[in-house]
Amino acid sequence: MLFDPDHPERSSASLTIDASSVDTGTADRDNHLRSDDFFAVGTYPTLMFTSSRVVKTGDETYDVVGTLTIRGVAKEVTLAVT
């Protein structure tokens, strides 16, 4: 992540998550989330997010807009961050 508080529009973020690392504290649920019903970790081992822009929305709040890719499907999402 690159964060410039004086120029948030210059900020960026990217994140890659190992889909098999999902841990909800319940083994049966974790296995179900890793299955083909949800993340299909055997075929799609990572979840990815790459920002396209950062917009200041308050004194210490921002909207981080970017592409979230799960199971090979990419969609634009907005994440509210502090």
Secondary structure as GFF3:
##gff-version 3
##sequence-region A 1 82
A	DSSP	three_ten_helix	8	10	.	.	.	ID=ss1
A	DSSP	beta_strand	14	18	.	.	.	ID=ss2
A	DSSP	three_ten_helix	19	21	.	.	.	ID=ss3
A	DSSP	alpha_helix	27	34	.	.	.	ID=ss4
A	DSSP	beta_strand	46	56	.	.	.	ID=ss5
A	DSSP	beta_strand	62	70	.	.	.	ID=ss6
A	DSSP	beta_strand	73	81	.	.	.	ID=ss7
###
